[in-house]
């Protein structure tokens, strides 16, 4: 039997009661807002629901990686917007992180010119609003490129003009599933081999040269499967036909402007995170690595960066989350991401503002929470454990 004194003075009980009250307040507030919206819409004879999701959209979308035509539903529009947003965000995150590491390392270079160039890069990019940079790259750079016939070509495989960037696209045949299974098998074996190699080195203090030969063998296995199944992969190369390129794959000008501007902008922020993280490592670590004969690059890769990652990763999580949300700024140059095709075109056609806003907010929230959850798991793994 819990007494009143225990409820008042026991911190564990107080915490449970506080959490329970907080949950009740949150759900109560949500229910009140929901019921209030439904009541007000009913009084104005406005429908509320997601029945429009299966209705025909009736409008075209300029670029999509999945098949789409105007006869498809608003659900398909939602999917196209999500995939376009995820592709743009993923590429920005990947390349801005790589470029940010280079910029951060350059900031600490002993070469004064290199360090100052990196510093000027960071200061200039960070102090110009992102939206202005997006518009600049779209209007001043890509929109002024020559047309398809006079555009730039690279190795007769890659083409850049005022309509976009064209590149070869892989075409998979039916037998490629065997190669895919071989790749998955090789990846699983590689993971277990790497884990075993690390555990063996930690327990015995000895290094066995088994991981790399095994990986080489697995790659040979994948190659043998690929060849014996008839090489079920070929490339569709863009070719100029009439006034535009056909076949292959392409990224529109709006995508390129948003991708390059956001990558440059975010790399400046990540570069400062990397610089601060590296400077947080005691100089004695580098000196010790140099003393035992480590070259500078190996010292950076094996000694400095693994320790600096503990300081770099937490702010980088926030940078990646911000990148996903900043991708909505691509609407300024007409790229068909989620806000453009769903919160603008679809909302104007259906009039279902509340439902559509809820769906868009839900996507960004779920994506942000998932990224944060996965990176926090890794962050906990690399953090130092108390003894």
Secondary structure as the mmCIF struct_conf table of DSSP 4:
data_model
#
loop_
_struct_conf.conf_type_id
_struct_conf.id
_struct_conf.beg_label_comp_id
_struct_conf.beg_label_asym_id
_struct_conf.beg_label_seq_id
_struct_conf.end_label_comp_id
_struct_conf.end_label_asym_id
_struct_conf.end_label_seq_id
HELX_RH_AL_P HELX_RH_AL_P1 UNK A 4 UNK A 9
HELX_RH_AL_P HELX_RH_AL_P2 UNK A 11 UNK A 43
TURN_TY1_P TURN_TY1_P1 UNK A 44 UNK A 45
BEND BEND1 UNK A 49 UNK A 50
HELX_RH_3T_P HELX_RH_3T_P1 UNK A 51 UNK A 54
BEND BEND2 UNK A 55 UNK A 55
STRN STRN1 UNK A 56 UNK A 56
BEND BEND3 UNK A 62 UNK A 62
BEND BEND4 UNK A 65 UNK A 66
TURN_TY1_P TURN_TY1_P2 UNK A 70 UNK A 71
BEND BEND5 UNK A 72 UNK A 72
STRN STRN2 UNK A 73 UNK A 73
HELX_RH_AL_P HELX_RH_AL_P3 UNK A 74 UNK A 107
TURN_TY1_P TURN_TY1_P3 UNK A 108 UNK A 108
BEND BEND6 UNK A 110 UNK A 111
HELX_RH_AL_P HELX_RH_AL_P4 UNK A 112 UNK A 126
TURN_TY1_P TURN_TY1_P4 UNK A 127 UNK A 127
BEND BEND7 UNK A 128 UNK A 128
HELX_RH_AL_P HELX_RH_AL_P5 UNK A 130 UNK A 136
HELX_RH_PI_P HELX_RH_PI_P1 UNK A 137 UNK A 141
HELX_RH_3T_P HELX_RH_3T_P2 UNK A 142 UNK A 144
BEND BEND8 UNK A 145 UNK A 145
HELX_RH_3T_P HELX_RH_3T_P3 UNK A 148 UNK A 150
BEND BEND9 UNK A 151 UNK A 151
STRN STRN3 UNK A 152 UNK A 154
TURN_TY1_P TURN_TY1_P5 UNK A 155 UNK A 157
STRN STRN4 UNK A 158 UNK A 161
TURN_TY1_P TURN_TY1_P6 UNK A 162 UNK A 163
STRN STRN5 UNK A 164 UNK A 167
STRN STRN6 UNK A 169 UNK A 172
TURN_TY1_P TURN_TY1_P7 UNK A 174 UNK A 175
HELX_RH_AL_P HELX_RH_AL_P6 UNK A 176 UNK A 204
BEND BEND10 UNK A 205 UNK A 205
TURN_TY1_P TURN_TY1_P8 UNK A 209 UNK A 210
HELX_RH_AL_P HELX_RH_AL_P7 UNK A 211 UNK A 228
TURN_TY1_P TURN_TY1_P9 UNK A 229 UNK A 230
STRN STRN7 UNK A 233 UNK A 236
STRN STRN8 UNK A 239 UNK A 241
TURN_TY1_P TURN_TY1_P10 UNK A 242 UNK A 243
STRN STRN9 UNK A 244 UNK A 246
BEND BEND11 UNK A 247 UNK A 248
STRN STRN10 UNK A 249 UNK A 252
HELX_RH_AL_P HELX_RH_AL_P8 UNK A 253 UNK A 279
TURN_TY1_P TURN_TY1_P11 UNK A 280 UNK A 280
BEND BEND12 UNK A 281 UNK A 281
HELX_RH_AL_P HELX_RH_AL_P9 UNK A 283 UNK A 291
TURN_TY1_P TURN_TY1_P12 UNK A 292 UNK A 293
HELX_RH_AL_P HELX_RH_AL_P10 UNK A 296 UNK A 299
HELX_RH_PI_P HELX_RH_PI_P2 UNK A 300 UNK A 304
HELX_RH_AL_P HELX_RH_AL_P11 UNK A 305 UNK A 326
HELX_RH_3T_P HELX_RH_3T_P4 UNK A 327 UNK A 333
TURN_TY1_P TURN_TY1_P13 UNK A 334 UNK A 334
HELX_RH_AL_P HELX_RH_AL_P12 UNK A 338 UNK A 338
HELX_RH_PI_P HELX_RH_PI_P3 UNK A 339 UNK A 346
HELX_RH_AL_P HELX_RH_AL_P13 UNK A 347 UNK A 350
HELX_RH_AL_P HELX_RH_AL_P14 UNK A 353 UNK A 382
BEND BEND13 UNK A 383 UNK A 383
HELX_LH_PP_P HELX_LH_PP_P1 UNK A 384 UNK A 386
#
